[in-house]
Amino acid sequence: QSIDTSQNIFPMKILDGSEGEGGGQIIRNSICYAALLQQDLRIHSVRKKRSKPGLRAQHLTGLKLAADICGGSLVDAHVGSEAFEYHPKPMPKPKLIPCKDRLEVEVEVDGQHDDADVDVAVKPNTIVADIKTAGSICLLFQVGLPCMLYSNSRISHLELRGGTNADMAPQIDYTQQVFLPIISRHCFRSLLLLQPTDESASTSIASDANANAIVANIDIQKRGYFPVGKGVASISLHEALKEFRGPMEPILMKERGHVISISITAFYAGKLPRFVAKKMADSALRLIQGDNDLNSIATTNN
């Protein structure tokens, strides 16, 4: 539904962060709802069921990203904190610092202020969020996308820094090649002028002239891996969605569809030689060919 954030009429919501799996997803979901609804929020027992409870840099950066896009302030939000609060006012929105040909957002890591190190030109109306670890950019994107879509801010570009291919998180390739095309095809097809999807091929991307229209474009400027991170992804909202306020269209996927081709991409980094990626791609190819009758399998090594 369309969200009216003109005033806060709800009492503070208090959530137990140990509910369910007791991980970071409850933090990401809750901060989005609170920021968009201008709802005071307190979460205690943060990540109680994890081996290292409390906020990590990735979660903290997500909280700050939501506050920067939607407007708001955080209390007791720092790395290791097991309880924090979000208040929708009186923080100005968005918290941008003009800097010649770029924009920077002030971030805080481990309780100390530092400026995000942005060494490439950043588009106007952009927020830069730097995890400063190998924390997942894709999990950060789970906060950034709904806040960009539904907030009253004019933020249409994000530059996210951290890990592009982190363990225990969606890979940026999956987000770019699977998640975004599917929600574009189903949830935003009218705005993006896409033809309705045939249920018999509901998992495929349409072949019409607008088939490549995507709700948000991800430009992977640099990949980041554990333990260093330092990956960079530039994200731009589609022009048609800059004034979007909802609702999204429902997803209807009842048929599996047909596999037409498979592409295998293997990445290597650091001191690993190129042949390691070739071995990974070859192994994947053998496994896939053993289970399927496919003639069109493309492989690339990067």
PEGICOR-V735588 format. One record per pair of residues at least 4 apart in sequence whose C-alpha atoms are under 8 Angstrom apart, sorted by sequence separation. I is the first residue (numbers start at 1). GAP is how many residues later the second one is. If there is no record, write none. Layout:
I & GAP
I & GAP
This chain:
18 & 4
22 & 4
23 & 4
24 & 4
25 & 4
26 & 4
27 & 4
28 & 4
29 & 4
30 & 4
31 & 4
32 & 4
33 & 4
34 & 4
35 & 4
49 & 4
55 & 4
56 & 4
57 & 4
58 & 4
59 & 4
60 & 4
61 & 4
62 & 4
63 & 4
64 & 4
65 & 4
66 & 4
67 & 4
68 & 4
77 & 4
98 & 4
99 & 4
108 & 4
109 & 4
122 & 4
131 & 4
136 & 4
137 & 4
138 & 4
139 & 4
140 & 4
141 & 4
142 & 4
143 & 4
144 & 4
145 & 4
146 & 4
147 & 4
165 & 4
166 & 4
170 & 4
171 & 4
172 & 4
173 & 4
174 & 4
175 & 4
176 & 4
177 & 4
178 & 4
179 & 4
180 & 4
181 & 4
182 & 4
183 & 4
184 & 4
185 & 4
188 & 4
189 & 4
190 & 4
197 & 4
198 & 4
207 & 4
224 & 4
225 & 4
237 & 4
238 & 4
240 & 4
268 & 4
272 & 4
273 & 4
274 & 4
275 & 4
276 & 4
277 & 4
278 & 4
279 & 4
280 & 4
281 & 4
282 & 4
283 & 4
284 & 4
285 & 4
286 & 4
287 & 4
288 & 4
289 & 4
17 & 5
18 & 5
34 & 5
47 & 5
48 & 5
55 & 5
66 & 5
67 & 5
76 & 5
98 & 5
99 & 5
108 & 5
109 & 5
146 & 5
148 & 5
165 & 5
166 & 5
170 & 5
173 & 5
174 & 5
175 & 5
176 & 5
183 & 5
184 & 5
189 & 5
190 & 5
197 & 5
206 & 5
224 & 5
225 & 5
237 & 5
268 & 5
289 & 5
17 & 6
33 & 6
34 & 6
47 & 6
48 & 6
67 & 6
77 & 6
97 & 6
98 & 6
107 & 6
108 & 6
148 & 6
165 & 6
189 & 6
205 & 6
223 & 6
224 & 6
225 & 6
268 & 6
34 & 7
46 & 7
47 & 7
67 & 7
76 & 7
77 & 7
96 & 7
97 & 7
106 & 7
107 & 7
148 & 7
164 & 7
165 & 7
189 & 7
223 & 7
224 & 7
46 & 8
47 & 8
76 & 8
77 & 8
96 & 8
97 & 8
106 & 8
107 & 8
148 & 8
164 & 8
184 & 8
222 & 8
223 & 8
224 & 8
268 & 8
17 & 9
45 & 9
46 & 9
75 & 9
76 & 9
96 & 9
97 & 9
106 & 9
107 & 9
185 & 9
197 & 9
222 & 9
223 & 9
268 & 9
17 & 10
31 & 10
64 & 10
74 & 10
75 & 10
95 & 10
96 & 10
105 & 10
106 & 10
118 & 10
186 & 10
221 & 10
222 & 10
267 & 10
63 & 11
74 & 11
75 & 11
95 & 11
104 & 11
105 & 11
185 & 11
186 & 11
195 & 11
221 & 11
222 & 11
266 & 11
74 & 12
104 & 12
116 & 12
185 & 12
194 & 12
220 & 12
221 & 12
266 & 12
285 & 12
73 & 13
74 & 13
116 & 13
195 & 13
220 & 13
221 & 13
72 & 14
73 & 14
104 & 14
116 & 14
144 & 14
194 & 14
219 & 14
220 & 14
266 & 14
72 & 15
73 & 15
218 & 15
219 & 15
266 & 15
27 & 16
72 & 16
73 & 16
194 & 16
218 & 16
219 & 16
265 & 16
60 & 17
71 & 17
72 & 17
73 & 17
193 & 17
194 & 17
218 & 17
264 & 17
60 & 18
71 & 18
72 & 18
73 & 18
102 & 18
192 & 18
217 & 18
218 & 18
281 & 18
27 & 19
60 & 19
71 & 19
72 & 19
102 & 19
103 & 19
141 & 19
194 & 19
216 & 19
217 & 19
281 & 19
71 & 20
72 & 20
101 & 20
102 & 20
103 & 20
140 & 20
185 & 20
216 & 20
217 & 20
264 & 20
281 & 20
67 & 21
71 & 21
72 & 21
101 & 21
102 & 21
103 & 21
182 & 21
185 & 21
192 & 21
216 & 21
217 & 21
264 & 21
24 & 22
55 & 22
57 & 22
71 & 22
102 & 22
105 & 22
107 & 22
192 & 22
215 & 22
216 & 22
23 & 23
24 & 23
55 & 23
56 & 23
70 & 23
71 & 23
103 & 23
104 & 23
105 & 23
107 & 23
109 & 23
137 & 23
182 & 23
192 & 23
215 & 23
278 & 23
22 & 24
23 & 24
55 & 24
56 & 24
69 & 24
70 & 24
103 & 24
104 & 24
105 & 24
137 & 24
181 & 24
214 & 24
277 & 24
22 & 25
23 & 25
54 & 25
55 & 25
68 & 25
69 & 25
103 & 25
137 & 25
277 & 25
13 & 26
15 & 26
17 & 26
22 & 26
23 & 26
54 & 26
55 & 26
67 & 26
68 & 26
69 & 26
136 & 26
137 & 26
138 & 26
215 & 26
12 & 27
13 & 27
14 & 27
15 & 27
16 & 27
17 & 27
18 & 27
22 & 27
23 & 27
53 & 27
54 & 27
55 & 27
68 & 27
135 & 27
136 & 27
137 & 27
188 & 27
274 & 27
11 & 28
12 & 28
13 & 28
14 & 28
15 & 28
16 & 28
17 & 28
18 & 28
21 & 28
22 & 28
54 & 28
127 & 28
134 & 28
135 & 28
136 & 28
8 & 29
10 & 29
11 & 29
12 & 29
13 & 29
14 & 29
15 & 29
16 & 29
17 & 29
18 & 29
53 & 29
54 & 29
125 & 29
126 & 29
129 & 29
131 & 29
132 & 29
133 & 29
134 & 29
136 & 29
184 & 29
8 & 30
9 & 30
10 & 30
12 & 30
14 & 30
16 & 30
17 & 30
18 & 30
78 & 30
79 & 30
125 & 30
126 & 30
127 & 30
128 & 30
129 & 30
130 & 30
131 & 30
132 & 30
133 & 30
134 & 30
136 & 30
139 & 30
184 & 30
5 & 31
7 & 31
8 & 31
17 & 31
18 & 31
28 & 31
35 & 31
78 & 31
79 & 31
96 & 31
125 & 31
126 & 31
127 & 31
128 & 31
129 & 31
130 & 31
131 & 31
135 & 31
138 & 31
139 & 31
184 & 31
5 & 32
27 & 32
31 & 32
35 & 32
78 & 32
79 & 32
125 & 32
126 & 32
127 & 32
128 & 32
129 & 32
130 & 32
134 & 32
138 & 32
183 & 32
3 & 33
4 & 33
5 & 33
78 & 33
124 & 33
126 & 33
128 & 33
136 & 33
138 & 33
181 & 33
261 & 33
264 & 33
3 & 34
28 & 34
32 & 34
36 & 34
48 & 34
123 & 34
136 & 34
138 & 34
180 & 34
181 & 34
261 & 34
262 & 34
263 & 34
264 & 34
265 & 34
266 & 34
267 & 34
268 & 34
24 & 35
28 & 35
31 & 35
35 & 35
46 & 35
47 & 35
137 & 35
180 & 35
261 & 35
262 & 35
263 & 35
264 & 35
265 & 35
266 & 35
267 & 35
35 & 36
46 & 36
180 & 36
260 & 36
261 & 36
262 & 36
263 & 36
264 & 36
265 & 36
266 & 36
35 & 37
45 & 37
46 & 37
122 & 37
138 & 37
261 & 37
263 & 37
265 & 37
44 & 38
45 & 38
44 & 39
43 & 40
44 & 40
42 & 41
43 & 41
176 & 41
42 & 42
43 & 42
176 & 42
42 & 43
64 & 43
41 & 44
42 & 44
40 & 45
41 & 45
40 & 46
41 & 46
61 & 46
40 & 47
39 & 48
40 & 48
192 & 48
38 & 49
39 & 49
191 & 49
38 & 50
191 & 50
202 & 50
203 & 50
202 & 51
34 & 52
57 & 52
202 & 52
203 & 52
35 & 53
57 & 53
199 & 53
202 & 53
203 & 53
204 & 53
34 & 54
199 & 54
200 & 54
201 & 54
202 & 54
203 & 54
31 & 55
199 & 55
200 & 55
201 & 55
202 & 55
199 & 56
200 & 56
201 & 56
200 & 57
201 & 57
69 & 58
165 & 58
68 & 59
94 & 59
164 & 59
165 & 59
166 & 59
93 & 60
163 & 60
164 & 60
165 & 60
166 & 60
188 & 60
189 & 60
94 & 61
163 & 61
164 & 61
187 & 61
188 & 61
65 & 62
162 & 62
163 & 62
187 & 62
163 & 63
186 & 63
187 & 63
65 & 64
186 & 64
187 & 64
164 & 65
186 & 65
163 & 66
186 & 66
162 & 67
163 & 67
164 & 67
61 & 68
161 & 68
162 & 68
163 & 68
164 & 68
183 & 68
61 & 69
161 & 69
162 & 69
164 & 69
61 & 70
161 & 70
162 & 70
161 & 71
160 & 72
161 & 72
58 & 73
159 & 73
160 & 73
57 & 74
159 & 74
160 & 74
57 & 75
58 & 75
69 & 75
159 & 75
160 & 75
57 & 76
158 & 76
159 & 76
58 & 77
66 & 77
70 & 77
157 & 77
158 & 77
57 & 78
58 & 78
62 & 78
65 & 78
66 & 78
69 & 78
157 & 78
158 & 78
61 & 79
65 & 79
69 & 79
157 & 79
156 & 80
157 & 80
59 & 81
62 & 81
66 & 81
70 & 81
156 & 81
58 & 82
62 & 82
69 & 82
70 & 82
70 & 83
69 & 84
69 & 86
156 & 86
154 & 88
134 & 90
134 & 91
134 & 92
149 & 92
134 & 93
149 & 93
133 & 94
134 & 94
135 & 94
149 & 94
150 & 94
151 & 94
133 & 95
134 & 95
149 & 95
150 & 95
133 & 96
134 & 96
137 & 96
149 & 96
150 & 96
132 & 97
133 & 97
134 & 97
132 & 98
32 & 111
36 & 111
31 & 112
35 & 112
28 & 114
29 & 114
32 & 114
36 & 114
28 & 115
32 & 115
36 & 115
3 & 147
5 & 147
2 & 148
3 & 242
2 & 243
1 & 244
2 & 244
1 & 245
2 & 245
1 & 246
1 & 247
